[in-house]
Structures are given as C-alpha cells and as structure tokens.
Amino acid sequence: MTKDVIAEQINSAPFLPFSVRTTDGRAYFVPSPDYIHLSPSGRVVTVWTHEGDGIKILDVALITELETSEKPS
C-alpha cells in the first residue's frame, strides 16, 4: 500500500467508511476521517478504535488493502 492511496481514501468526498487490512489478516474499521491519521512521512497510520478510546499504530508497508463500505457517512 502507498501513502498516496491511503491519503486519497481519507480525503475522498463524500467520505466512504472503510477498513484497513494488514498482512496478518486483521481489519481496523474507519467510520469517519476523524478516526485515522497518516503521519507526515507517510510511513505510519494511526487508527482510533471504533469506541474512540484506544489506538492502533500501523506500518503502512504492512497494509495490504483498504476495504470500502458502500454508503457515504
């Protein structure tokens, strides 16, 4: 995955909720742009949990796909 693809998904209008899937098969749901942040270098993504009380810090090189939901938020 590239930082440009991730940034495009985060900034899409209208925003479509999506999941970030990693090489180990885990998926992290992103219901709105407020739940994800791409570092300035583009090497790390921070995803807040759906409840908003925890975070996952992911290496962009370990992201295999972005799974988009059908409906805009």
The first five atom37 places (N, CA, C, CB, O) and aatype in JSON, in Angstrom:
{
  "aatype": [12, 16, 11, 3, 19, 9, 0, 6, 5, 9, 2, 15, 0, 14, 13, 10, 14, 13, 15, 19, 1, 16, 16, 3, 7, 1, 0, 18, 13, 19, 14, 15, 14, 3, 18, 9, 8, 10, 15, 14, 15, 7, 1, 19, 19, 16, 19, 17, 16, 8, 6, 7, 3, 7, 9, 11, 9, 10, 3, 19, 0, 10, 9, 16, 6, 10, 6, 16, 15, 6, 11, 14, 15],
  "atom_mask": [
    [1, 1, 1, 1, 1],
    [1, 1, 1, 1, 1],
    [1, 1, 1, 1, 1],
    [1, 1, 1, 1, 1],
    [1, 1, 1, 1, 1],
    [1, 1, 1, 1, 1],
    [1, 1, 1, 1, 1],
    [1, 1, 1, 1, 1],
    [1, 1, 1, 1, 1],
    [1, 1, 1, 1, 1],
    [1, 1, 1, 1, 1],
    [1, 1, 1, 1, 1],
    [1, 1, 1, 1, 1],
    [1, 1, 1, 1, 1],
    [1, 1, 1, 1, 1],
    [1, 1, 1, 1, 1],
    [1, 1, 1, 1, 1],
    [1, 1, 1, 1, 1],
    [1, 1, 1, 1, 1],
    [1, 1, 1, 1, 1],
    [1, 1, 1, 1, 1],
    [1, 1, 1, 1, 1],
    [1, 1, 1, 1, 1],
    [1, 1, 1, 1, 1],
    [1, 1, 1, 0, 1],
    [1, 1, 1, 1, 1],
    [1, 1, 1, 1, 1],
    [1, 1, 1, 1, 1],
    [1, 1, 1, 1, 1],
    [1, 1, 1, 1, 1],
    [1, 1, 1, 1, 1],
    [1, 1, 1, 1, 1],
    [1, 1, 1, 1, 1],
    [1, 1, 1, 1, 1],
    [1, 1, 1, 1, 1],
    [1, 1, 1, 1, 1],
    [1, 1, 1, 1, 1],
    [1, 1, 1, 1, 1],
    [1, 1, 1, 1, 1],
    [1, 1, 1, 1, 1],
    [1, 1, 1, 1, 1],
    [1, 1, 1, 0, 1],
    [1, 1, 1, 1, 1],
    [1, 1, 1, 1, 1],
    [1, 1, 1, 1, 1],
    [1, 1, 1, 1, 1],
    [1, 1, 1, 1, 1],
    [1, 1, 1, 1, 1],
    [1, 1, 1, 1, 1],
    [1, 1, 1, 1, 1],
    [1, 1, 1, 1, 1],
    [1, 1, 1, 0, 1],
    [1, 1, 1, 1, 1],
    [1, 1, 1, 0, 1],
    [1, 1, 1, 1, 1],
    [1, 1, 1, 1, 1],
    [1, 1, 1, 1, 1],
    [1, 1, 1, 1, 1],
    [1, 1, 1, 1, 1],
    [1, 1, 1, 1, 1],
    [1, 1, 1, 1, 1],
    [1, 1, 1, 1, 1],
    [1, 1, 1, 1, 1],
    [1, 1, 1, 1, 1],
    [1, 1, 1, 1, 1],
    [1, 1, 1, 1, 1],
    [1, 1, 1, 1, 1],
    [1, 1, 1, 1, 1],
    [1, 1, 1, 1, 1],
    [1, 1, 1, 1, 1],
    [1, 1, 1, 1, 1],
    [1, 1, 1, 1, 1],
    [1, 1, 1, 1, 1]
  ],
  "atom_positions": [
    [[0.86, -1.17, 0.0], [0.0, 0.0, 0.0], [0.9, 1.23, 0.0], [-0.98, 0.0, 1.23], [2.01, 1.21, 0.53]],
    [[0.41, 2.3, -0.6], [1.19, 3.54, -0.62], [0.47, 4.62, 0.19], [1.41, 4.02, -2.07], [-0.74, 4.57, 0.38]],
    [[1.24, 5.59, 0.65], [0.66, 6.68, 1.42], [-0.33, 7.49, 0.58], [1.76, 7.6, 1.96], [-1.3, 8.02, 1.11]],
    [[-0.08, 7.57, -0.73], [-0.97, 8.34, -1.61], [-2.35, 7.7, -1.71], [-0.36, 8.47, -3.0], [-3.36, 8.4, -1.72]],
    [[-2.4, 6.38, -1.78], [-3.68, 5.67, -1.85], [-4.45, 5.87, -0.55], [-3.46, 4.15, -2.11], [-5.66, 6.11, -0.56]],
    [[-3.75, 5.78, 0.57], [-4.39, 5.96, 1.87], [-4.9, 7.39, 2.02], [-3.42, 5.63, 3.02], [-6.03, 7.61, 2.46]],
    [[-4.09, 8.36, 1.66], [-4.48, 9.77, 1.76], [-5.7, 10.05, 0.87], [-3.31, 10.69, 1.36], [-6.6, 10.78, 1.27]],
    [[-5.72, 9.47, -0.31], [-6.87, 9.65, -1.21], [-8.15, 9.11, -0.58], [-6.61, 8.95, -2.57], [-9.2, 9.74, -0.67]],
    [[-8.06, 7.95, 0.06], [-9.22, 7.35, 0.71], [-9.69, 8.21, 1.89], [-8.89, 5.92, 1.19], [-10.89, 8.42, 2.07]],
    [[-8.76, 8.7, 2.67], [-9.1, 9.54, 3.83], [-9.78, 10.83, 3.39], [-7.84, 9.86, 4.65], [-10.72, 11.28, 4.04]],
    [[-9.31, 11.41, 2.3], [-9.81, 12.72, 1.84], [-10.91, 12.64, 0.8], [-8.68, 13.51, 1.28], [-11.3, 13.66, 0.24]],
    [[-11.43, 11.45, 0.53], [-12.47, 11.31, -0.5], [-13.73, 12.07, -0.08], [-12.8, 9.82, -0.75], [-14.07, 12.15, 1.1]],
    [[-14.41, 12.61, -1.08], [-15.66, 13.33, -0.82], [-16.72, 12.83, -1.8], [-15.45, 14.88, -0.97], [-16.54, 12.95, -3.01]],
    [[-17.81, 12.27, -1.3], [-18.09, 12.08, 0.12], [-17.22, 10.96, 0.7], [-19.57, 11.77, 0.34], [-16.78, 10.05, -0.01]],
    [[-16.98, 11.06, 1.99], [-16.17, 10.04, 2.66], [-16.93, 8.73, 2.71], [-15.78, 10.5, 4.09], [-18.12, 8.71, 3.04]],
    [[-16.25, 7.65, 2.38], [-16.83, 6.31, 2.49], [-16.11, 5.58, 3.62], [-16.72, 5.53, 1.13], [-14.88, 5.43, 3.57]],
    [[-16.85, 5.1, 4.63], [-16.2, 4.32, 5.69], [-15.44, 3.15, 5.08], [-17.25, 3.82, 6.72], [-15.86, 2.59, 4.06]],
    [[-14.33, 2.78, 5.69], [-13.53, 1.69, 5.16], [-12.79, 0.97, 6.27], [-12.53, 2.21, 4.13], [-12.72, 1.46, 7.4]],
    [[-12.26, -0.18, 5.95], [-11.43, -0.94, 6.87], [-10.03, -1.02, 6.31], [-12.01, -2.36, 7.12], [-9.83, -1.15, 5.1]],
    [[-9.06, -0.94, 7.2], [-7.66, -1.09, 6.85], [-7.28, -2.54, 7.19], [-6.74, -0.04, 7.63], [-7.39, -2.94, 8.34]],
    [[-6.86, -3.31, 6.2], [-6.48, -4.71, 6.43], [-4.96, -4.83, 6.37], [-7.15, -5.66, 5.4], [-4.32, -4.27, 5.49]],
    [[-4.41, -5.57, 7.34], [-2.96, -5.74, 7.43], [-2.54, -7.15, 7.01], [-2.49, -5.46, 8.86], [-3.38, -8.02, 6.78]],
    [[-1.23, -7.35, 6.9], [-0.7, -8.62, 6.41], [-1.08, -9.8, 7.27], [0.8, -8.55, 6.32], [-1.12, -10.93, 6.79]],
    [[-1.37, -9.58, 8.56], [-1.77, -10.68, 9.43], [-3.27, -10.96, 9.38], [-1.37, -10.39, 10.86], [-3.78, -11.8, 10.13]],
    [[-3.99, -10.26, 8.49], [-5.42, -10.5, 8.3], [-6.34, -9.67, 9.17], [0.0, 0.0, 0.0], [-7.56, -9.72, 9.0]],
    [[-5.78, -8.9, 10.08], [-6.63, -8.07, 10.93], [-7.18, -6.89, 10.15], [-5.84, -7.56, 12.15], [-6.55, -6.41, 9.21]],
    [[-8.37, -6.44, 10.55], [-9.0, -5.3, 9.9], [-9.38, -4.27, 10.96], [-10.25, -5.73, 9.07], [-9.84, -4.63, 12.05]],
    [[-9.18, -3.01, 10.64], [-9.48, -1.91, 11.55], [-10.45, -0.97, 10.85], [-8.18, -1.17, 11.99], [-10.12, -0.38, 9.82]],
    [[-11.66, -0.83, 11.41], [-12.72, -0.05, 10.79], [-12.5, 1.44, 11.02], [-14.08, -0.47, 11.34], [-12.16, 1.88, 12.12]],
    [[-12.7, 2.22, 9.96], [-12.57, 3.68, 10.0], [-13.93, 4.27, 9.6], [-11.42, 4.19, 9.03], [-14.23, 4.37, 8.41]],
    [[-14.75, 4.66, 10.6], [-16.1, 5.15, 10.28], [-16.14, 6.58, 9.75], [-16.95, 5.07, 11.5], [-17.1, 6.96, 9.08]],
    [[-15.09, 7.38, 10.05], [-15.02, 8.76, 9.57], [-13.56, 9.18, 9.53], [-15.86, 9.73, 10.47], [-12.72, 8.53, 10.14]],
    [[-13.25, 10.27, 8.83], [-11.86, 10.72, 8.74], [-11.25, 11.07, 10.1], [-11.77, 11.92, 7.84], [-10.02, 11.08, 10.25]],
    [[-12.09, 11.34, 11.1], [-11.59, 11.67, 12.43], [-10.92, 10.47, 13.11], [-12.71, 12.17, 13.3], [-10.22, 10.66, 14.11]],
    [[-11.12, 9.27, 12.61], [-10.61, 8.05, 13.24], [-9.29, 7.57, 12.66], [-11.63, 6.97, 13.13], [-8.81, 6.5, 13.05]],
    [[-8.7, 8.32, 11.73], [-7.46, 7.88, 11.11], [-6.54, 9.07, 10.87], [-7.74, 7.13, 9.79], [-7.0, 10.18, 10.57]],
    [[-5.24, 8.82, 11.0], [-4.26, 9.87, 10.73], [-3.05, 9.25, 10.05], [-3.84, 10.61, 12.04], [-2.51, 8.25, 10.52]],
    [[-2.63, 9.84, 8.96], [-1.43, 9.43, 8.24], [-0.3, 10.35, 8.67], [-1.65, 9.48, 6.68], [-0.43, 11.57, 8.61]],
    [[0.8, 9.76, 9.11], [1.93, 10.58, 9.58], [2.48, 11.44, 8.45], [3.05, 9.68, 10.16], [2.3, 11.11, 7.28]],
    [[3.15, 12.54, 8.78], [3.73, 13.4, 7.73], [4.68, 12.67, 6.8], [4.45, 14.56, 8.37], [4.76, 12.99, 5.61]],
    [[5.4, 11.69, 7.32], [6.33, 10.93, 6.47], [5.6, 9.92, 5.59], [7.36, 10.21, 7.32], [6.13, 9.46, 4.58]],
    [[4.36, 9.56, 5.99], [3.58, 8.59, 5.23], [3.96, 7.15, 5.54], [0.0, 0.0, 0.0], [3.51, 6.23, 4.85]],
    [[4.76, 6.93, 6.56], [5.2, 5.57, 6.91], [4.32, 4.91, 7.97], [6.62, 5.6, 7.39], [4.35, 3.69, 8.12]],
    [[3.53, 5.72, 8.71], [2.73, 5.2, 9.81], [1.31, 5.74, 9.72], [3.37, 5.58, 11.17], [1.09, 6.9, 9.39]],
    [[0.35, 4.87, 10.03], [-1.05, 5.25, 10.12], [-1.51, 4.98, 11.54], [-1.93, 4.46, 9.08], [-1.24, 3.92, 12.09]],
    [[-2.21, 5.94, 12.13], [-2.83, 5.74, 13.44], [-4.33, 5.62, 13.22], [-2.48, 6.92, 14.42], [-4.95, 6.48, 12.58]],
    [[-4.91, 4.54, 13.75], [-6.35, 4.32, 13.65], [-6.92, 4.27, 15.06], [-6.68, 3.0, 12.85], [-6.49, 3.45, 15.87]],
    [[-7.88, 5.14, 15.35], [-8.55, 5.11, 16.64], [-9.6, 4.02, 16.6], [-9.19, 6.48, 16.99], [-10.23, 3.81, 15.56]],
    [[-9.79, 3.31, 17.72], [-10.79, 2.25, 17.76], [-12.17, 2.85, 17.59], [-10.7, 1.46, 19.08], [-12.37, 4.05, 17.79]],
    [[-13.11, 2.02, 17.22], [-14.47, 2.5, 16.95], [-15.07, 3.22, 18.16], [-15.36, 1.32, 16.56], [-15.85, 4.16, 18.0]],
    [[-14.71, 2.79, 19.36], [-15.2, 3.45, 20.56], [-14.46, 4.76, 20.83], [-15.08, 2.52, 21.75], [-14.9, 5.57, 21.64]],
    [[-13.32, 4.96, 20.16], [-12.56, 6.19, 20.31], [-11.68, 6.23, 21.55], [0.0, 0.0, 0.0], [-11.15, 7.29, 21.89]],
    [[-11.52, 5.08, 22.23], [-10.76, 5.1, 23.48], [-9.42, 4.36, 23.38], [-11.57, 4.49, 24.57], [-8.76, 4.17, 24.4]],
    [[-9.04, 3.97, 22.21], [-7.77, 3.28, 22.01], [-7.26, 3.52, 20.6], [0.0, 0.0, 0.0], [-8.0, 4.01, 19.75]],
    [[-6.0, 3.18, 20.37], [-5.44, 3.39, 19.04], [-4.66, 2.16, 18.59], [-4.53, 4.62, 19.03], [-4.2, 1.35, 19.4]],
    [[-4.52, 2.05, 17.29], [-3.64, 1.07, 16.66], [-2.68, 1.87, 15.8], [-4.45, 0.0, 15.82], [-3.11, 2.71, 15.01]],
    [[-1.4, 1.61, 15.94], [-0.4, 2.27, 15.12], [0.11, 1.25, 14.13], [0.77, 2.87, 16.0], [0.66, 0.21, 14.51]],
    [[-0.07, 1.53, 12.85], [0.22, 0.57, 11.79], [1.31, 1.08, 10.85], [-1.04, 0.26, 11.01], [1.32, 2.25, 10.47]],
    [[2.2, 0.19, 10.49], [3.22, 0.48, 9.48], [2.54, 0.4, 8.11], [4.44, -0.52, 9.58], [1.95, -0.63, 7.78]],
    [[2.61, 1.45, 7.33], [1.96, 1.48, 6.02], [2.42, 0.32, 5.13], [2.24, 2.82, 5.32], [1.64, -0.2, 4.34]],
    [[3.68, -0.1, 5.27], [4.19, -1.21, 4.47], [3.48, -2.52, 4.78], [5.69, -1.37, 4.69], [3.54, -3.45, 3.98]],
    [[2.82, -2.62, 5.94], [2.12, -3.85, 6.32], [0.62, -3.8, 6.03], [2.34, -4.11, 7.79], [-0.11, -4.73, 6.39]],
    [[0.16, -2.74, 5.38], [-1.25, -2.63, 4.99], [-1.4, -3.25, 3.61], [-1.74, -1.14, 5.0], [-0.72, -2.86, 2.66]],
    [[-2.31, -4.23, 3.52], [-2.49, -4.94, 2.25], [-3.64, -4.39, 1.42], [-2.72, -6.39, 2.51], [-3.59, -4.42, 0.19]],
    [[-4.68, -3.87, 2.09], [-5.81, -3.33, 1.33], [-6.67, -2.42, 2.18], [-6.65, -4.45, 0.75], [-6.63, -2.45, 3.41]],
    [[-7.46, -1.61, 1.49], [-8.48, -0.78, 2.1], [-9.81, -1.29, 1.57], [-8.27, 0.75, 1.78], [-10.04, -1.3, 0.36]],
    [[-10.68, -1.72, 2.45], [-12.0, -2.24, 2.06], [-13.04, -1.17, 2.31], [-12.35, -3.55, 2.85], [-13.33, -0.82, 3.45]],
    [[-13.6, -0.66, 1.23], [-14.56, 0.45, 1.32], [-15.97, -0.05, 1.53], [-14.49, 1.31, 0.07], [-16.4, -1.03, 0.92]],
    [[-16.69, 0.65, 2.41], [-18.11, 0.39, 2.59], [-18.86, 1.04, 1.44], [-18.63, 0.93, 3.96], [-18.32, 1.91, 0.74]],
    [[-20.08, 0.62, 1.24], [-20.87, 1.11, 0.11], [-21.5, 2.48, 0.32], [-21.95, 0.13, -0.2], [-21.69, 3.24, -0.62]],
    [[-21.83, 2.8, 1.6], [-22.61, 4.01, 1.87], [-21.74, 5.12, 2.43], [-23.74, 3.71, 2.84], [-20.93, 4.88, 3.32]],
    [[-21.9, 6.37, 1.91], [-21.16, 7.5, 2.5], [-21.61, 7.76, 3.93], [-21.36, 8.77, 1.65], [-22.76, 7.51, 4.28]],
    [[-20.68, 8.26, 4.77], [-21.05, 8.58, 6.15], [-21.63, 9.98, 6.22], [-19.83, 8.46, 7.09], [-22.0, 10.44, 7.3]]
  ]
}
